[in-house]
């Protein structure tokens, strides 16, 4: 069965935040690091301290070094000066275009030689867009070197953000011959953005007066990319360390998928982002060809956190790259799969979109579909206000950790208990199976123990299996887990029917061979049929297993119903069996005393307690956990009862059976008698004379 959502468009981005393996990028990064180290050496005298005494709530301002314009503002906090704002810049229109009197030839708002000013804590630069169209309208190359060679001070970062914003805004209203965005323009625009997105620049974003500068950069890049025209099926346009742009044409043809890769490497592994367009969304697009553009920012998430960290909407750190998309306006929904940077099992992901008007991450545009150890799958709505997406990371709730600990501890105890149960049954078998009913009762106990033991082993194998790497192995693990858990329930069903048979039929008994045949058909035949049909129907469309675990799928094919419906049906039938046992045990007597009534109540309670785990009634608590908002207590009770089910089977099915205890005592006494006889024989006079005669 094919899944309901058909993937027709995939954009794959391999991104990281560290080092590139290609030599040109290494040289470029080394050069940048040398520049930053040189700047730190020159600027360290002024950036972390302030002249004057530090008293609470006082402020201090210092001028930048002589080769910078602007100032640094400090505040006194806990008897230490802390930098709050820094506007030191070495960039200007003069340095930008590398020509004399350039400022006089441009129509700019500022009147000074250096057209970057601090007014109301915001950077204002002139309309350099006119200057660009005077000196380098075809590729913007005339300003790239000046930007890339500048120090990444907070003031220079603010200047470059305003520069990119000015270029993008000017392009939206420009109707001249160079109004479109070519590949060369996009590359040089990306180089300037890459300079202020480097890791060494991240901490300096926090001291820019305009706290919306990072959001302005994101919007400017998106706005600029909208003018870009993609001609090929897949094109790599910007390939920098900290920003990459790729595009592709979308055709309404029989070809229903294509891939775009953006390799940026770090110390460990690549980071993957997959963008999918559902078929129904593609059909809503115009019949003519469309294009899709993806812009990836490996470090922008950290920059947004650095600037907006104290706010509640960024209390959860970014756990992947920030991905901006330029898609057709008629496209309203996309499916994104982000690979996590932090793959710890103690974290969970949250799908978010950056709201350009609210200037914050919001969860409302996206819905999380799957959250696995490595990836998070998100279904997001694309609109004018939300064009950038990522995932936030938060610690797994205590609730999930508690349930995980209970599950794995309980399964370990259950496995040990079930092995001990089988050993005890093997030891006392010949002494307890004296009638047909007792024989079949112990056959049920043994098969229930074997089924649960095997199912637990497969569960442990499945929890450690890698779903993404070996799909066939995951299918096999899921099949055997499904089969043996169903076998557990059907043997419990047969045991319940055997109890009813013992109550109702007194004088006429069925042959043992016939009961054995019925037991194995019910216990293993029915589960095998259900498991085979389930995998046969759902696996051709890869809808048999979940994408994040080796277990039955629910979201796509509802294959989990092939386990839930039979299990709940067995629980319902066995609940009626327990009620029948309770009623038959009561046997009210005329004129019975209170002590007799109390003894009857105790006997009924004991029978119910023994039968509840043996007949699988503890699984009925699972219904309460399916309800939204169920209290943690119900989840803990369900986890305790079912994780420790093997222990309960040993306790109520074996240890509390007085016939088994008696058989064990006889077995132990027999072993002791044989041991004493052997010891007496070794000490007899005949044996002693043999020893002396040697």
URMO-V323172 format. One line per field, one symbol per residue. psi: psi as a letter, one per 30 degrees, with the letter a starting at -180 (. if undefined). A space follows every 50 residues. Layout:
psi = ???
This chain:
psi = kklfkkkfkkjkjjkagckkfkeeeeeeeeeeeeeeeeeeeefffffglk klkjlkgllkkklllfglkalkklkkjhgkkkkekkgkkfkleefefhkk heeffljlelflejgkljjhgkkkllifeeeefeeifefgfffeeeeffl khleeeeeeeeeeeeeeeeefffkgafhfljleeeeeeeeeeeeegglef feffffgkejfgeeeeeeeeeeeefffkkkelekkjekilegkkklllkj kiafjgllkkkjjklafdllkkkkkkjleeeeffllflkllkkkkkjffe eeeeeeegeflefgfklkgalkkkkjlkffjfklkkjkkkejgkfglllk klkjjfefhlkkfefkkkekjaeelkkkjlkkaefjfklaklklkkleee eeeeeeeeeeeeeeeeeeeeeeeeeeegefffifleeeeeefeeeeeeee eeeeeeeeeeeeffkjeeeieeeeeeeeeeeeeeeeeeeeeeeeeeeeee efeejefkklkeeeeeeeeeeeeeeeeeeeeeeeeeefeeghgellffli lkkeeefhffffeeeeeeeeeeefeeeeeeeeeffeikkkgkleeeeeee eeeeeeeeeefeefggffffffeeffkkgklfeeeeeeeeeeegeeeeee effdefjfeeeeeeeeeeeeeeeeeeeeeeefgleeeeeeeef.
